[in-house]
Amino acid sequence: MQGRVRVRGTYDTKAKKVIPLPTEQPLRYVMTVSAEKWPDGWMVTAINPQGGPTC
């Protein structure tokens, strides 16, 4: 029986090993979102990413 393995990084299929993520790279980002209820459903009006990478 095979189970699932949680990999923190990228898996190299040729070398059959995990390439770990850089230590300075956060695993999660925080984002604040504002939304309004419209007649057809919810509409996102503002997105504020906090601590994410710059574009």
PDB file of N, CA, C and O in Angstrom:
ATOM      1  N   MET A   1       0.837  -1.177   0.000  1.00  0.00           N
ATOM      2  CA  MET A   1       0.000   0.000   0.000  1.00  0.00           C
ATOM      3  C   MET A   1       0.882   1.240   0.000  1.00  0.00           C
ATOM      4  O   MET A   1       1.805   1.348   0.806  1.00  0.00           O
ATOM      5  N   GLN A   2       0.600   2.175  -0.902  1.00  0.00           N
ATOM      6  CA  GLN A   2       1.373   3.402  -0.981  1.00  0.00           C
ATOM      7  C   GLN A   2       0.623   4.527  -0.297  1.00  0.00           C
ATOM      8  O   GLN A   2      -0.598   4.629  -0.411  1.00  0.00           O
ATOM      9  N   GLY A   3       1.352   5.368   0.412  1.00  0.00           N
ATOM     10  CA  GLY A   3       0.748   6.517   1.073  1.00  0.00           C
ATOM     11  C   GLY A   3       1.180   7.796   0.398  1.00  0.00           C
ATOM     12  O   GLY A   3       2.017   7.788  -0.505  1.00  0.00           O
ATOM     13  N   ARG A   4       0.611   8.878   0.838  1.00  0.00           N
ATOM     14  CA  ARG A   4       0.985  10.183   0.305  1.00  0.00           C
ATOM     15  C   ARG A   4       2.124  10.757   1.124  1.00  0.00           C
ATOM     16  O   ARG A   4       2.187  10.579   2.340  1.00  0.00           O
ATOM     17  N   VAL A   5       3.022  11.446   0.441  1.00  0.00           N
ATOM     18  CA  VAL A   5       4.150  12.083   1.097  1.00  0.00           C
ATOM     19  C   VAL A   5       4.050  13.578   0.852  1.00  0.00           C
ATOM     20  O   VAL A   5       3.863  14.013  -0.285  1.00  0.00           O
ATOM     21  N   ARG A   6       4.173  14.359   1.902  1.00  0.00           N
ATOM     22  CA  ARG A   6       4.141  15.809   1.767  1.00  0.00           C
ATOM     23  C   ARG A   6       5.553  16.294   1.473  1.00  0.00           C
ATOM     24  O   ARG A   6       6.474  16.063   2.256  1.00  0.00           O
ATOM     25  N   VAL A   7       5.714  16.960   0.348  1.00  0.00           N
ATOM     26  CA  VAL A   7       7.025  17.413  -0.094  1.00  0.00           C
ATOM     27  C   VAL A   7       7.106  18.919   0.081  1.00  0.00           C
ATOM     28  O   VAL A   7       6.257  19.646  -0.436  1.00  0.00           O
ATOM     29  N   ARG A   8       8.103  19.396   0.793  1.00  0.00           N
ATOM     30  CA  ARG A   8       8.346  20.827   0.956  1.00  0.00           C
ATOM     31  C   ARG A   8       9.462  21.222   0.000  1.00  0.00           C
ATOM     32  O   ARG A   8      10.619  21.346   0.400  1.00  0.00           O
ATOM     33  N   GLY A   9       9.112  21.415  -1.248  1.00  0.00           N
ATOM     34  CA  GLY A   9      10.086  21.781  -2.260  1.00  0.00           C
ATOM     35  C   GLY A   9       9.652  21.219  -3.594  1.00  0.00           C
ATOM     36  O   GLY A   9       8.470  20.952  -3.813  1.00  0.00           O
ATOM     37  N   THR A  10      10.602  21.042  -4.477  1.00  0.00           N
ATOM     38  CA  THR A  10      10.349  20.496  -5.804  1.00  0.00           C
ATOM     39  C   THR A  10      10.948  19.105  -5.868  1.00  0.00           C
ATOM     40  O   THR A  10      12.013  18.851  -5.305  1.00  0.00           O
ATOM     41  N   TYR A  11      10.261  18.201  -6.558  1.00  0.00           N
ATOM     42  CA  TYR A  11      10.754  16.834  -6.672  1.00  0.00           C
ATOM     43  C   TYR A  11      11.414  16.652  -8.033  1.00  0.00           C
ATOM     44  O   TYR A  11      10.783  16.872  -9.067  1.00  0.00           O
ATOM     45  N   ASP A  12      12.679  16.252  -8.035  1.00  0.00           N
ATOM     46  CA  ASP A  12      13.429  15.980  -9.263  1.00  0.00           C
ATOM     47  C   ASP A  12      13.193  14.523  -9.638  1.00  0.00           C
ATOM     48  O   ASP A  12      13.686  13.619  -8.962  1.00  0.00           O
ATOM     49  N   THR A  13      12.437  14.290 -10.718  1.00  0.00           N
ATOM     50  CA  THR A  13      12.070  12.927 -11.097  1.00  0.00           C
ATOM     51  C   THR A  13      13.242  12.139 -11.651  1.00  0.00           C
ATOM     52  O   THR A  13      13.290  10.918 -11.502  1.00  0.00           O
ATOM     53  N   LYS A  14      14.186  12.815 -12.287  1.00  0.00           N
ATOM     54  CA  LYS A  14      15.352  12.101 -12.831  1.00  0.00           C
ATOM     55  C   LYS A  14      16.295  11.652 -11.717  1.00  0.00           C
ATOM     56  O   LYS A  14      16.773  10.518 -11.722  1.00  0.00           O
ATOM     57  N   ALA A  15      16.560  12.542 -10.765  1.00  0.00           N
ATOM     58  CA  ALA A  15      17.459  12.207  -9.646  1.00  0.00           C
ATOM     59  C   ALA A  15      16.711  11.485  -8.532  1.00  0.00           C
ATOM     60  O   ALA A  15      17.332  10.919  -7.632  1.00  0.00           O
ATOM     61  N   LYS A  16      15.368  11.502  -8.586  1.00  0.00           N
ATOM     62  CA  LYS A  16      14.515  10.873  -7.578  1.00  0.00           C
ATOM     63  C   LYS A  16      14.814  11.382  -6.170  1.00  0.00           C
ATOM     64  O   LYS A  16      15.005  10.607  -5.232  1.00  0.00           O
ATOM     65  N   LYS A  17      14.850  12.725  -6.052  1.00  0.00           N
ATOM     66  CA  LYS A  17      15.072  13.331  -4.741  1.00  0.00           C
ATOM     67  C   LYS A  17      14.377  14.683  -4.681  1.00  0.00           C
ATOM     68  O   LYS A  17      14.034  15.269  -5.708  1.00  0.00           O
ATOM     69  N   VAL A  18      14.175  15.166  -3.467  1.00  0.00           N
ATOM     70  CA  VAL A  18      13.517  16.447  -3.233  1.00  0.00           C
ATOM     71  C   VAL A  18      14.553  17.559  -3.279  1.00  0.00           C
ATOM     72  O   VAL A  18      15.612  17.462  -2.659  1.00  0.00           O
ATOM     73  N   ILE A  19      14.239  18.615  -4.018  1.00  0.00           N
ATOM     74  CA  ILE A  19      15.060  19.820  -4.015  1.00  0.00           C
ATOM     75  C   ILE A  19      14.365  20.782  -3.060  1.00  0.00           C
ATOM     76  O   ILE A  19      13.280  21.274  -3.374  1.00  0.00           O
ATOM     77  N   PRO A  20      14.964  21.066  -1.896  1.00  0.00           N
ATOM     78  CA  PRO A  20      14.265  21.878  -0.887  1.00  0.00           C
ATOM     79  C   PRO A  20      14.072  23.323  -1.330  1.00  0.00           C
ATOM     80  O   PRO A  20      14.812  23.841  -2.166  1.00  0.00           O
ATOM     81  N   LEU A  21      13.050  23.964  -0.743  1.00  0.00           N
ATOM     82  CA  LEU A  21      12.813  25.377  -0.988  1.00  0.00           C
ATOM     83  C   LEU A  21      13.906  26.205  -0.335  1.00  0.00           C
ATOM     84  O   LEU A  21      14.497  25.773   0.654  1.00  0.00           O
ATOM     85  N   PRO A  22      14.189  27.397  -0.875  1.00  0.00           N
ATOM     86  CA  PRO A  22      15.151  28.281  -0.203  1.00  0.00           C
ATOM     87  C   PRO A  22      14.647  28.643   1.190  1.00  0.00           C
ATOM     88  O   PRO A  22      13.444  28.797   1.397  1.00  0.00           O
ATOM     89  N   THR A  23      15.550  28.777   2.129  1.00  0.00           N
ATOM     90  CA  THR A  23      15.151  29.061   3.511  1.00  0.00           C
ATOM     91  C   THR A  23      14.516  30.433   3.652  1.00  0.00           C
ATOM     92  O   THR A  23      13.697  30.627   4.551  1.00  0.00           O
ATOM     93  N   GLU A  24      14.863  31.401   2.794  1.00  0.00           N
ATOM     94  CA  GLU A  24      14.295  32.741   2.902  1.00  0.00           C
ATOM     95  C   GLU A  24      12.919  32.852   2.242  1.00  0.00           C
ATOM     96  O   GLU A  24      12.282  33.900   2.341  1.00  0.00           O
ATOM     97  N   GLN A  25      12.448  31.804   1.577  1.00  0.00           N
ATOM     98  CA  GLN A  25      11.143  31.837   0.912  1.00  0.00           C
ATOM     99  C   GLN A  25      10.043  31.432   1.893  1.00  0.00           C
ATOM    100  O   GLN A  25      10.065  30.322   2.425  1.00  0.00           O
ATOM    101  N   PRO A  26       9.077  32.334   2.137  1.00  0.00           N
ATOM    102  CA  PRO A  26       7.982  31.971   3.046  1.00  0.00           C
ATOM    103  C   PRO A  26       7.098  30.897   2.426  1.00  0.00           C
ATOM    104  O   PRO A  26       6.938  30.841   1.207  1.00  0.00           O
ATOM    105  N   LEU A  27       6.527  30.047   3.272  1.00  0.00           N
ATOM    106  CA  LEU A  27       5.658  28.985   2.785  1.00  0.00           C
ATOM    107  C   LEU A  27       4.223  29.467   2.597  1.00  0.00           C
ATOM    108  O   LEU A  27       3.459  28.869   1.840  1.00  0.00           O
ATOM    109  N   ARG A  28       3.857  30.548   3.283  1.00  0.00           N
ATOM    110  CA  ARG A  28       2.503  31.079   3.188  1.00  0.00           C
ATOM    111  C   ARG A  28       2.554  32.594   3.140  1.00  0.00           C
ATOM    112  O   ARG A  28       3.492  33.213   3.642  1.00  0.00           O
ATOM    113  N   TYR A  29       1.538  33.183   2.532  1.00  0.00           N
ATOM    114  CA  TYR A  29       1.417  34.626   2.450  1.00  0.00           C
ATOM    115  C   TYR A  29       0.074  35.040   3.067  1.00  0.00           C
ATOM    116  O   TYR A  29      -0.894  34.281   3.038  1.00  0.00           O
ATOM    117  N   VAL A  30       0.035  36.244   3.620  1.00  0.00           N
ATOM    118  CA  VAL A  30      -1.192  36.787   4.194  1.00  0.00           C
ATOM    119  C   VAL A  30      -1.779  37.758   3.180  1.00  0.00           C
ATOM    120  O   VAL A  30      -1.057  38.556   2.581  1.00  0.00           O
ATOM    121  N   MET A  31      -3.093  37.687   2.991  1.00  0.00           N
ATOM    122  CA  MET A  31      -3.768  38.577   2.053  1.00  0.00           C
ATOM    123  C   MET A  31      -5.082  39.039   2.669  1.00  0.00           C
ATOM    124  O   MET A  31      -5.834  38.232   3.215  1.00  0.00           O
ATOM    125  N   THR A  32      -5.357  40.335   2.579  1.00  0.00           N
ATOM    126  CA  THR A  32      -6.610  40.901   3.042  1.00  0.00           C
ATOM    127  C   THR A  32      -7.457  41.228   1.821  1.00  0.00           C
ATOM    128  O   THR A  32      -6.978  41.855   0.877  1.00  0.00           O
ATOM    129  N   VAL A  33      -8.709  40.805   1.840  1.00  0.00           N
ATOM    130  CA  VAL A  33      -9.605  40.995   0.704  1.00  0.00           C
ATOM    131  C   VAL A  33     -10.876  41.669   1.179  1.00  0.00           C
ATOM    132  O   VAL A  33     -11.430  41.304   2.216  1.00  0.00           O
ATOM    133  N   SER A  34     -11.342  42.661   0.415  1.00  0.00           N
ATOM    134  CA  SER A  34     -12.643  43.285   0.671  1.00  0.00           C
ATOM    135  C   SER A  34     -13.608  42.832  -0.413  1.00  0.00           C
ATOM    136  O   SER A  34     -13.255  42.793  -1.592  1.00  0.00           O
ATOM    137  N   ALA A  35     -14.829  42.490  -0.009  1.00  0.00           N
ATOM    138  CA  ALA A  35     -15.826  42.017  -0.962  1.00  0.00           C
ATOM    139  C   ALA A  35     -17.177  42.633  -0.642  1.00  0.00           C
ATOM    140  O   ALA A  35     -17.475  42.972   0.504  1.00  0.00           O
ATOM    141  N   GLU A  36     -17.989  42.770  -1.687  1.00  0.00           N
ATOM    142  CA  GLU A  36     -19.344  43.299  -1.534  1.00  0.00           C
ATOM    143  C   GLU A  36     -20.335  42.301  -2.108  1.00  0.00           C
ATOM    144  O   GLU A  36     -20.052  41.620  -3.093  1.00  0.00           O
ATOM    145  N   LYS A  37     -21.502  42.225  -1.476  1.00  0.00           N
ATOM    146  CA  LYS A  37     -22.570  41.356  -1.960  1.00  0.00           C
ATOM    147  C   LYS A  37     -23.335  42.099  -3.041  1.00  0.00           C
ATOM    148  O   LYS A  37     -23.957  43.125  -2.764  1.00  0.00           O
ATOM    149  N   TRP A  38     -23.299  41.598  -4.268  1.00  0.00           N
ATOM    150  CA  TRP A  38     -24.027  42.169  -5.398  1.00  0.00           C
ATOM    151  C   TRP A  38     -25.200  41.255  -5.719  1.00  0.00           C
ATOM    152  O   TRP A  38     -25.240  40.123  -5.236  1.00  0.00           O
ATOM    153  N   PRO A  39     -26.175  41.724  -6.538  1.00  0.00           N
ATOM    154  CA  PRO A  39     -27.331  40.883  -6.859  1.00  0.00           C
ATOM    155  C   PRO A  39     -26.954  39.534  -7.496  1.00  0.00           C
ATOM    156  O   PRO A  39     -27.636  38.534  -7.276  1.00  0.00           O
ATOM    157  N   ASP A  40     -25.869  39.509  -8.284  1.00  0.00           N
ATOM    158  CA  ASP A  40     -25.457  38.263  -8.948  1.00  0.00           C
ATOM    159  C   ASP A  40     -24.492  37.429  -8.120  1.00  0.00           C
ATOM    160  O   ASP A  40     -24.113  36.338  -8.547  1.00  0.00           O
ATOM    161  N   GLY A  41     -24.082  37.906  -6.948  1.00  0.00           N
ATOM    162  CA  GLY A  41     -23.141  37.163  -6.110  1.00  0.00           C
ATOM    163  C   GLY A  41     -22.139  38.108  -5.468  1.00  0.00           C
ATOM    164  O   GLY A  41     -22.367  39.317  -5.413  1.00  0.00           O
ATOM    165  N   TRP A  42     -21.043  37.568  -4.986  1.00  0.00           N
ATOM    166  CA  TRP A  42     -20.016  38.361  -4.312  1.00  0.00           C
ATOM    167  C   TRP A  42     -19.033  38.923  -5.331  1.00  0.00           C
ATOM    168  O   TRP A  42     -18.658  38.246  -6.288  1.00  0.00           O
ATOM    169  N   MET A  43     -18.612  40.199  -5.108  1.00  0.00           N
ATOM    170  CA  MET A  43     -17.642  40.856  -5.976  1.00  0.00           C
ATOM    171  C   MET A  43     -16.471  41.316  -5.117  1.00  0.00           C
ATOM    172  O   MET A  43     -16.665  42.036  -4.138  1.00  0.00           O
ATOM    173  N   VAL A  44     -15.260  40.906  -5.475  1.00  0.00           N
ATOM    174  CA  VAL A  44     -14.057  41.341  -4.764  1.00  0.00           C
ATOM    175  C   VAL A  44     -13.755  42.771  -5.196  1.00  0.00           C
ATOM    176  O   VAL A  44     -13.618  43.051  -6.387  1.00  0.00           O
ATOM    177  N   THR A  45     -13.651  43.681  -4.216  1.00  0.00           N
ATOM    178  CA  THR A  45     -13.435  45.091  -4.524  1.00  0.00           C
ATOM    179  C   THR A  45     -12.009  45.554  -4.261  1.00  0.00           C
ATOM    180  O   THR A  45     -11.571  46.549  -4.837  1.00  0.00           O
ATOM    181  N   ALA A  46     -11.273  44.847  -3.397  1.00  0.00           N
ATOM    182  CA  ALA A  46      -9.888  45.237  -3.100  1.00  0.00           C
ATOM    183  C   ALA A  46      -9.119  44.014  -2.616  1.00  0.00           C
ATOM    184  O   ALA A  46      -9.650  43.176  -1.888  1.00  0.00           O
ATOM    185  N   ILE A  47      -7.855  43.929  -3.037  1.00  0.00           N
ATOM    186  CA  ILE A  47      -6.961  42.854  -2.597  1.00  0.00           C
ATOM    187  C   ILE A  47      -5.689  43.495  -2.098  1.00  0.00           C
ATOM    188  O   ILE A  47      -5.082  44.305  -2.798  1.00  0.00           O
ATOM    189  N   ASN A  48      -5.272  43.135  -0.879  1.00  0.00           N
ATOM    190  CA  ASN A  48      -4.069  43.700  -0.277  1.00  0.00           C
ATOM    191  C   ASN A  48      -3.142  42.563   0.143  1.00  0.00           C
ATOM    192  O   ASN A  48      -3.280  42.039   1.249  1.00  0.00           O
ATOM    193  N   PRO A  49      -2.187  42.164  -0.727  1.00  0.00           N
ATOM    194  CA  PRO A  49      -1.218  41.128  -0.317  1.00  0.00           C
ATOM    195  C   PRO A  49      -0.203  41.730   0.655  1.00  0.00           C
ATOM    196  O   PRO A  49       0.276  42.846   0.454  1.00  0.00           O
ATOM    197  N   GLN A  50       0.112  40.994   1.686  1.00  0.00           N
ATOM    198  CA  GLN A  50       1.053  41.467   2.697  1.00  0.00           C
ATOM    199  C   GLN A  50       2.240  40.524   2.775  1.00  0.00           C
ATOM    200  O   GLN A  50       2.082  39.345   3.094  1.00  0.00           O
ATOM    201  N   GLY A  51       3.415  41.031   2.489  1.00  0.00           N
ATOM    202  CA  GLY A  51       4.626  40.228   2.593  1.00  0.00           C
ATOM    203  C   GLY A  51       4.882  39.341   1.386  1.00  0.00           C
ATOM    204  O   GLY A  51       5.764  38.483   1.435  1.00  0.00           O
ATOM    205  N   GLY A  52       4.154  39.521   0.333  1.00  0.00           N
ATOM    206  CA  GLY A  52       4.366  38.719  -0.868  1.00  0.00           C
ATOM    207  C   GLY A  52       5.513  39.267  -1.703  1.00  0.00           C
ATOM    208  O   GLY A  52       6.026  40.351  -1.425  1.00  0.00           O
ATOM    209  N   PRO A  53       5.911  38.528  -2.714  1.00  0.00           N
ATOM    210  CA  PRO A  53       6.997  39.003  -3.566  1.00  0.00           C
ATOM    211  C   PRO A  53       6.554  40.200  -4.410  1.00  0.00           C
ATOM    212  O   PRO A  53       5.383  40.312  -4.772  1.00  0.00           O
ATOM    213  N   THR A  54       7.498  41.093  -4.721  1.00  0.00           N
ATOM    214  CA  THR A  54       7.179  42.226  -5.573  1.00  0.00           C
ATOM    215  C   THR A  54       7.184  41.793  -7.024  1.00  0.00           C
ATOM    216  O   THR A  54       7.943  40.907  -7.416  1.00  0.00           O
ATOM    217  N   CYS A  55       6.342  42.414  -7.811  1.00  0.00           N
ATOM    218  CA  CYS A  55       6.246  42.060  -9.227  1.00  0.00           C
ATOM    219  C   CYS A  55       7.113  42.947 -10.077  1.00  0.00           C
ATOM    220  O   CYS A  55       7.152  42.787 -11.297  1.00  0.00           O
TER     221      CYS A  55
END
